[in-house]
Amino acid sequence: MHRLRRSVRFSVNPFLDEDEVGANAFASRPSGTGLAVFFELAVEVVGRIESETGFVRNVVDIDAAVRQCVVPVFAAAVREHWRRGRHIDFSVLAGLLGRAWRLLDCCWAAVRVAQLRLQLNPYRSLAIDSEVAEMVYFSEKFEFAAMHKLWNDKLSAQRNIEVFGKCANPSGHGHNYTLEVTVKAPDGGAGLDVGRFEQIVDERVVAVLDHKNLNADVDYFAAVIPSIENLAVFAWDRLKGCLGQMELHCITVWETDRTCCSYYGP
Ligand code: NI
């Protein structure tokens, strides 16, 4: 089985009765005139490769299904809430994702939807992995800058340099890290308190690491090599059991935009 993921970008302008279709799907289609609500919906489907095409599913079909079936549902909900002066909370979004799931699942015979992820901004997303949309996955990115040295005292200096290369530089080196925390929230995310979540992640992880020399300033890394793998474990241990109703699902740490590691717990 293969999992294929396609992101579809679209905008809804609640100030207008309908949206301009536009011609640049890479940016957004409908295009969004002036100030509009921008969405990016990542559709992950699972299925076997079609012998005729070599595709699990033609992404053109995924784009068409999202634009024909899902975009009108989001557009109607945004406009309806706007007219009534009603806030669109996470449970409304989860409900919309659930509807999107059912609409898309009807479109295709040989593949099924495995995940829908709605990007709410470049750093925050909401995902479901079943049509029930009861449990939602909320992800948010944070940043911190830190210095570290990759070195194992049990190895010879020569072996450290062989293994860690430039990262074993005796006086250290720095990174601008990105940390993504994903939690599972019950009841369609109805109890998801983003402000509280951010405060906990900031206090328990980001503030502990930010602008620090990890090897020297963070006790945990006195005896643990501060690789992104171990940073993910550190963040997991600091957050597990501290998030109230929300259950920790995954930690991802990027050291550069080319290197990241995800940890789903022991
Ligand atoms: Ni490094």
Boltz pocket constraint, residues with backbone or C-beta under 6 A from the ligand:
constraints:
  - pocket:
      binder: B
      contacts: [[A, 148], [A, 167], [A, 173], [A, 174], [A, 175], [A, 255]]
      max_distance: 6.0
